[in-house]
């Protein structure tokens, strides 16, 4: 059986890889019906992104 990623997994990978910003991920979550409005803090929580996950500049 093939493992199928859900939207949270896909967005998490894209944000960590730098292909999407957190804002863009929040918009996608809103479009998919996960949130009622574009909310970056909720997106950060849903995608389990915290300060330790962010790459150092």
MOHUUR-V369405 format. One record per residue. RES is the residue in one letter. PSI is psi in whole degrees, 0 to 359 (none if undefined). Layout:
res:RES psi:PSI
res:RES psi:PSI
//
This chain:
res:X psi:137
res:X psi:134
res:X psi:126
res:X psi:125
res:X psi:145
res:X psi:178
res:X psi:325
res:X psi:316
res:X psi:316
res:X psi:315
res:X psi:322
res:X psi:314
res:X psi:316
res:X psi:321
res:X psi:315
res:X psi:328
res:X psi:349
res:X psi:9
res:X psi:337
res:X psi:147
res:X psi:167
res:X psi:322
res:X psi:315
res:X psi:322
res:X psi:321
res:X psi:321
res:X psi:316
res:X psi:321
res:X psi:323
res:X psi:315
res:X psi:325
res:X psi:355
res:X psi:10
res:X psi:333
res:X psi:160
res:X psi:344
res:X psi:167
res:X psi:113
res:X psi:108
res:X psi:325
res:X psi:319
res:X psi:321
res:X psi:316
res:X psi:318
res:X psi:315
res:X psi:323
res:X psi:359
res:X psi:47
res:X psi:126
res:X psi:180
res:X psi:329
res:X psi:335
res:X psi:343
res:X psi:136
res:X psi:147
res:X psi:143
res:X psi:none
//
